[in-house]
Amino acid sequence: MKAAVLVAPKQFELRDVPIPECGASDVLIKVERCGICGTDLHIYHGNYSADRLPLIPGHEFSGTIAEMGSDVQGLRVGQPVTADINLGCRSCFYCRKNEILNCPQMVQLGIHVNGGMAEYVRVPAYAVVPLPAAMSIEEGAMVEPLSCIVRAFRKSHLRLGESVLVIGAGPIGQMHLQLALRSGAAPIIVAEPNAQRAQLAKDLGADFVVADAAQLETAVRAATDGRGVDVAIESVGSTDLYERALALIRPGGRVIAFGLAKPGHTFRISALDFVLREQGVQASVAGMGDDMHEAATLLGYKRIDVAPFLTTIYRLDDVEHAFARLAEDKSVLKIQLQVA
């Protein structure tokens, strides 16, 4: 099969590699679409999973079942699917709590082991997520990123009428915005310097969009009677913005730490203020288990609009240009690779 193999940071090779063997409890998925996300860019630049190279990246994929192992039930060849990329032992303390990322044996498809930037990917049958009938294959490749938002939403404990600040309006920030909106948050403030992304946030329903960082605190205070927001979501991965988020939540408010910063980067917390103001920080990074199935349901019923992220498509054999463009061109929100 044809596969895009990252052999070194910023260096892909398009290779012919063996199709993975389908074990008795496995499913072989014929990949049709595979998205490129921020984590992929971190891997591409050598900031993450560098010890796993050479690697076939890709964890936002969708396709159809090409082959099933003899023990697999409840699925069928030709069925449109995606997959939970987080593979744990399924029996430890963390797996039982659906905290698979903390499983000592955990690996992620496309991050630690070969993923979806290839014509076929092998997945344990338990990790397969069927796509709703009304969902396109293109939308199916958005289930995994939306599942990450679903998990962050759960961890935020967001309540009706609570105010939200979303820092960064890339695809992840735009989906944070939409899920907060559907959940009854008000007001919702989005901080985004890029004019195109700021306009999309307005179009998708943000109450206030702030492009000038110097005006952000004024805007947040004005929208919250001077208190600060109940919840701030950092979806960029900047330590400066993490500190900004902490400064803009109200006493008793909380920060959802979502954006991936570079290794070794830290942000400062005033321990005294943090305790006296009873504030909180909750990290969340990946959807897994039920998060994936709930994300598929939300997309199947059109509760989240992902159409703005499905407009830029590259062929698999043009993967190098796709990564370079996504890293450099802020007018591009999302790129998907057409694999099949």
C-alpha positions as CSV (number, residue, x, y, z in Angstrom):
1,M,0.0,0.0,0.0
2,K,1.0,3.6,-0.4
3,A,1.9,5.4,2.8
4,A,3.3,8.8,3.9
5,V,6.2,8.0,6.2
6,L,7.7,10.8,8.3
7,V,11.4,9.6,8.4
8,A,12.8,12.7,10.2
9,P,11.4,16.1,11.3
10,K,10.1,17.9,8.2
11,Q,11.0,15.0,5.9
12,F,8.3,12.7,4.5
13,E,8.8,9.8,2.1
14,L,6.0,8.3,0.1
15,R,6.6,4.6,0.4
16,D,5.1,1.3,-0.7
17,V,4.8,-0.7,2.5
18,P,3.0,-3.9,3.4
19,I,-0.7,-3.8,4.2
20,P,-1.1,-4.5,7.9
21,E,-2.2,-8.0,8.7
22,C,-5.6,-8.2,10.2
23,G,-5.6,-10.3,13.4
24,A,-8.6,-12.2,14.7
25,S,-9.8,-9.3,16.8
26,D,-8.8,-6.5,14.3
27,V,-10.4,-4.5,11.6
28,L,-8.6,-3.3,8.5
29,I,-9.9,0.2,7.5
30,K,-9.5,1.4,3.9
31,V,-8.7,5.1,4.6
32,E,-10.4,7.7,2.5
33,R,-9.7,11.0,4.4
34,C,-7.1,11.9,7.0
35,G,-7.0,15.3,8.6
36,I,-3.8,17.2,9.7
37,C,-4.0,18.7,13.2
38,G,-1.8,20.7,15.5
39,T,-0.4,17.5,17.1
40,D,0.7,16.3,13.7
41,L,2.5,19.6,13.2
42,H,4.3,19.2,16.5
43,I,5.4,15.7,15.3
44,Y,6.4,17.1,11.9
45,H,8.6,19.8,13.5
46,G,10.2,17.2,15.9
47,N,8.6,18.6,19.1
48,Y,6.6,15.5,19.8
49,S,7.0,11.7,19.3
50,A,10.4,12.2,17.7
51,D,11.6,8.9,19.3
52,R,8.9,7.1,17.2
53,L,10.2,8.0,13.8
54,P,10.0,6.7,11.2
55,L,6.2,6.8,11.6
56,I,3.1,6.9,9.5
57,P,1.2,9.8,11.2
58,G,-2.5,10.5,11.0
59,H,-5.1,10.2,13.7
60,E,-8.1,12.1,12.3
61,F,-9.1,9.5,9.7
62,S,-12.2,7.9,8.2
63,G,-12.9,5.2,5.7
64,T,-14.6,1.9,5.2
65,I,-14.0,-1.5,6.6
66,A,-12.0,-3.6,4.2
67,E,-11.4,-6.7,6.2
68,M,-12.5,-8.1,9.6
69,G,-10.9,-10.7,11.9
70,S,-12.6,-14.0,12.6
71,D,-13.6,-12.9,16.1
72,V,-15.2,-9.6,15.1
73,Q,-18.9,-9.2,15.5
74,G,-21.3,-6.3,15.0
75,L,-19.5,-4.7,12.1
76,R,-19.6,-5.3,8.4
77,V,-17.2,-5.0,5.4
78,G,-17.9,-1.8,3.6
79,Q,-19.2,0.0,6.6
80,P,-18.2,3.7,7.0
81,V,-16.1,4.1,10.2
82,T,-13.6,6.0,12.1
83,A,-11.7,4.9,15.2
84,D,-10.7,5.8,18.8
85,I,-7.0,6.2,18.4
86,N,-6.2,5.7,22.1
87,L,-5.4,2.1,22.7
88,G,-4.8,0.9,26.3
89,C,-4.7,-2.4,28.1
90,R,-8.5,-2.2,28.8
91,S,-8.1,-3.6,32.4
92,C,-6.0,-1.2,34.5
93,F,-7.2,1.4,36.9
94,Y,-7.0,4.1,34.3
95,C,-8.7,2.2,31.5
96,R,-11.6,1.3,33.7
97,K,-12.1,5.0,34.4
98,N,-11.8,5.9,30.7
99,E,-8.6,7.7,31.4
100,I,-6.8,5.7,28.7
101,L,-4.0,8.2,28.2
102,N,-2.7,7.4,31.6
103,C,-2.6,3.6,31.0
104,P,1.0,2.5,31.3
105,Q,0.6,0.5,28.0
106,M,-1.2,3.2,26.1
107,V,-0.3,3.9,22.5
108,Q,-2.1,6.3,20.0
109,L,-2.6,5.6,16.4
110,G,-0.6,8.0,14.2
111,I,1.3,9.4,17.2
112,H,3.1,6.4,18.7
113,V,2.3,3.7,16.2
114,N,1.4,3.9,12.5
115,G,-1.8,5.8,11.7
116,G,-4.1,6.9,8.9
117,M,-1.8,8.6,6.3
118,A,-1.8,5.4,4.4
119,E,-4.2,3.5,2.3
120,Y,-5.0,1.0,5.1
121,V,-4.8,1.2,8.9
122,R,-5.3,-1.7,11.3
123,V,-7.5,-1.0,14.4
124,P,-8.6,-3.3,17.2
125,A,-12.3,-3.9,16.7
126,Y,-13.2,-2.5,20.1
127,A,-11.9,0.9,18.9
128,V,-13.9,1.1,15.7
129,V,-16.6,3.9,15.7
130,P,-19.3,3.5,13.1
131,L,-20.4,6.6,11.3
132,P,-24.0,7.7,11.4
133,A,-25.8,7.2,8.1
134,A,-26.3,10.9,7.5
135,M,-22.5,11.6,7.9
136,S,-20.2,12.0,5.0
137,I,-16.7,10.4,5.0
138,E,-15.2,13.9,5.1
139,E,-17.2,14.7,8.2
140,G,-16.2,11.4,9.6
141,A,-12.6,12.5,9.7
142,M,-13.7,15.3,12.1
143,V,-15.1,12.9,14.7
144,E,-11.8,12.5,16.5
145,P,-11.0,16.2,16.9
146,L,-14.6,16.9,18.0
147,S,-14.3,14.1,20.6
148,C,-11.4,16.1,22.2
149,I,-13.8,19.1,22.6
150,V,-16.5,16.8,24.0
151,R,-14.0,15.6,26.7
152,A,-12.9,19.1,27.5
153,F,-16.5,20.2,27.8
154,R,-17.2,17.4,30.3
155,K,-14.2,18.4,32.4
156,S,-15.2,22.1,32.3
157,H,-18.5,21.3,34.1
158,L,-19.9,24.2,32.1
159,R,-23.4,25.3,33.3
160,L,-26.2,27.2,31.7
161,G,-25.6,30.9,31.5
162,E,-21.9,30.7,32.4
163,S,-19.5,33.0,30.6
164,V,-16.7,31.6,28.4
165,L,-13.5,32.9,26.9
166,V,-12.1,30.9,24.0
167,I,-8.5,31.9,23.3
168,G,-7.6,31.0,19.7
169,A,-10.0,30.4,16.9
170,G,-8.4,27.7,14.8
171,P,-10.6,24.6,14.2
172,I,-10.3,23.5,17.8
173,G,-11.3,26.9,19.2
174,Q,-14.2,27.2,16.7
175,M,-15.5,23.8,17.9
176,H,-15.1,24.9,21.6
177,L,-17.1,27.9,20.7
178,Q,-19.9,25.9,19.0
179,L,-20.2,23.4,21.8
180,A,-20.3,26.1,24.5
181,L,-23.0,27.9,22.4
182,R,-25.1,24.7,22.1
183,S,-24.8,24.2,25.8
184,G,-26.2,27.5,26.8
185,A,-23.1,29.4,27.7
186,A,-23.4,33.2,27.7
187,P,-21.7,35.4,26.9
188,I,-19.0,33.8,24.8
189,I,-15.9,35.8,24.0
190,V,-13.3,34.7,21.4
191,A,-9.8,36.1,21.3
192,E,-8.3,35.8,17.8
193,P,-5.9,38.2,16.0
194,N,-6.4,36.6,12.5
195,A,-9.2,38.5,10.7
196,Q,-10.5,35.5,8.7
197,R,-10.7,33.3,11.8
198,A,-12.2,36.1,13.9
199,Q,-14.9,36.6,11.3
200,L,-15.7,32.9,11.3
201,A,-16.1,33.0,15.1
202,K,-18.6,35.8,14.7
203,D,-20.5,33.9,12.0
204,L,-20.6,30.8,14.2
205,G,-22.2,32.7,17.0
206,A,-19.6,34.3,19.3
207,D,-21.1,37.2,21.3
208,F,-17.8,39.1,21.3
209,V,-14.7,38.7,19.2
210,V,-11.5,40.5,20.2
211,A,-8.7,40.8,17.7
212,D,-6.5,43.2,19.6
213,A,-4.8,41.5,22.5
214,A,-4.4,44.9,24.2
215,Q,-8.2,45.2,24.4
216,L,-8.9,41.7,25.6
217,E,-9.1,42.4,29.4
218,T,-11.3,45.5,28.8
219,A,-13.6,43.4,26.7
220,V,-13.8,40.6,29.2
221,R,-14.4,42.9,32.1
222,A,-17.1,44.8,30.2
223,A,-18.9,41.6,29.3
224,T,-18.9,40.2,32.8
225,D,-19.7,43.1,35.0
226,G,-16.0,43.4,35.9
227,R,-15.7,39.9,37.3
228,G,-13.9,37.9,34.6
229,V,-15.2,34.8,32.9
230,D,-16.4,31.6,34.6
231,V,-14.4,29.5,32.1
232,A,-11.4,30.3,29.9
233,I,-10.3,27.8,27.3
234,E,-6.7,28.1,26.1
235,S,-6.6,26.3,22.7
236,V,-3.3,27.7,21.3
237,G,-0.6,26.2,23.4
238,S,1.2,29.4,24.5
239,T,2.5,29.8,28.1
240,D,1.9,33.5,27.9
241,L,-1.8,32.9,27.0
242,Y,-2.1,30.4,29.8
243,E,-1.1,33.1,32.2
244,R,-3.5,35.5,30.4
245,A,-6.3,33.0,30.9
246,L,-5.7,32.8,34.6
247,A,-5.8,36.5,34.9
248,L,-9.1,36.7,33.1
249,I,-11.2,34.2,35.1
250,R,-13.3,35.4,38.0
251,P,-12.7,34.4,41.6
252,G,-14.0,30.8,41.6
253,G,-13.5,30.5,37.9
254,R,-11.5,27.8,36.0
255,V,-9.1,27.4,33.1
256,I,-9.4,24.6,30.7
257,A,-5.8,23.8,29.6
258,F,-6.1,22.4,26.1
259,G,-3.4,23.8,23.8
260,L,-0.2,21.9,23.5
261,A,2.9,24.0,24.5
262,K,6.4,23.1,23.5
263,P,8.3,20.7,25.8
264,G,9.9,22.4,28.7
265,H,7.7,25.5,28.6
266,T,6.1,26.5,31.9
267,F,3.6,29.1,33.0
268,R,3.5,30.9,36.4
269,I,0.7,30.8,39.0
270,S,0.5,33.0,42.0
271,A,0.0,30.3,44.6
272,L,-1.5,32.8,47.1
273,D,-4.0,34.3,44.7
274,F,-4.9,31.0,43.2
275,V,-5.9,29.6,46.6
276,L,-7.5,32.7,48.0
277,R,-9.6,33.2,44.8
278,E,-10.5,29.4,44.7
279,Q,-9.6,29.1,41.1
280,G,-9.0,26.0,39.1
281,V,-7.1,24.6,36.2
282,Q,-8.2,21.4,34.4
283,A,-6.2,19.9,31.6
284,S,-7.8,18.0,28.7
285,V,-6.2,16.8,25.5
286,A,-7.8,13.9,23.8
287,G,-11.2,12.3,23.3
288,M,-11.6,8.6,24.0
289,G,-14.2,5.9,24.6
290,D,-17.6,7.4,24.9
291,D,-16.3,10.8,23.8
292,M,-15.8,9.4,20.3
293,H,-19.3,8.0,20.0
294,E,-20.9,11.2,21.4
295,A,-18.9,13.3,18.9
296,A,-20.2,11.1,16.1
297,T,-23.7,11.6,17.3
298,L,-23.3,15.4,17.5
299,L,-21.9,15.5,13.9
300,G,-24.5,13.1,12.6
301,Y,-27.3,15.4,13.9
302,K,-25.5,18.5,12.6
303,R,-25.1,20.1,16.0
304,I,-21.6,21.2,15.2
305,D,-20.8,22.8,11.8
306,V,-17.5,21.4,10.4
307,A,-18.1,22.6,6.8
308,P,-15.5,25.4,7.2
309,F,-12.8,22.8,7.9
310,L,-13.5,20.7,4.8
311,T,-12.5,23.1,2.1
312,T,-8.8,22.4,1.6
313,I,-7.9,19.0,0.3
314,Y,-4.5,17.6,-0.8
315,R,-3.6,14.3,-2.3
316,L,-1.6,11.9,-0.1
317,D,1.4,12.1,-2.4
318,D,1.4,15.9,-1.8
319,V,1.7,15.5,1.9
320,E,4.9,17.6,2.3
321,H,3.3,20.6,0.7
322,A,0.1,20.1,2.8
323,F,2.1,20.2,6.1
324,A,4.2,23.2,5.0
325,R,1.1,25.2,4.0
326,L,-0.8,24.4,7.2
327,A,2.2,25.5,9.2
328,E,2.7,28.8,7.4
329,D,-0.6,29.9,5.9
330,K,-3.0,31.2,8.6
331,S,-5.8,31.6,6.0
332,V,-6.1,27.8,6.0
333,L,-8.1,26.5,8.9
334,K,-7.7,22.8,8.2
335,I,-6.3,20.4,5.6
336,Q,-7.5,16.9,4.9
337,L,-5.6,14.4,2.8
338,Q,-7.5,12.5,0.2
339,V,-6.1,9.0,0.6
340,A,-8.3,6.6,-1.3
